[in-house]
Amino acid sequence: MSSEVPNDPAILDHVEKFWLGRKPASPIYQFLLEDIKLTYASKGVVRARLPLTNNHVNAHGGIHGSVSATLIDWVGGLAIAAWDNRTKTGVSTDIHISYQSSAKDGDTIEIEGRAGKVGGSLAFTTATIWKVVDDKPGPIVATGSHTKFVRI
């Protein structure tokens, strides 16, 4: 991450406004992502942090798979918005997730989305969710890929 381009305040502002406009229309986002904070944006890249609560974990105490899926869906759309400051990010055509470790109530996670290609019809994104350790990304919790149909 240290070799990346600096945070772009204009893109971060666009992505924050985009998120604030979408959040009220989605009860699931309001429920699961109430406390998420965007921390970084550049062309096609977005990062955020989320403190996990009891609402985010499964019966075994680890982050619920549906939460990870929601985050990968969410950050993929924001990465597309950060690609070219667009306000329509399409609809999902597929999403794939690989779970590698876990995080629990009280942990903070960092989520990163990257738009690898945004074309006229499809956009391809990847996402990583890390458990934050000592205020830095630690063990990977999950990775994912997300394809969206963007010609809408």
URJO-V563829 format. One line per field, one symbol per residue. phi: phi as a letter, one per 20 degrees, with the letter a starting at -180 (. if undefined). burial: + if it has 16 or more other ideal C-beta (glycine too) atoms within 10 Angstrom, else -. A space follows every 50 residues. Layout:
BEGIN
phi: ???
burial: ???
END
This chain:
BEGIN
phi: .fefffgdgffgfffffgfffegfecgffffedgdfcfcbbbgmcccbcc fecgfddefenegfgffgfffffffffffffffblfdcdncfdabccded bbbcgnfdddccdceebcdfdccdccbcddeeclmcgdffebcbcbdced ec
burial: -------+--++-++--++--+------+--++--+-+-+++-+++++++ -+---++----+++--+++++++++++++++++-----++----+-+--- -++---+++++++++--+----++++++++++----++--++++++++-+ --
END
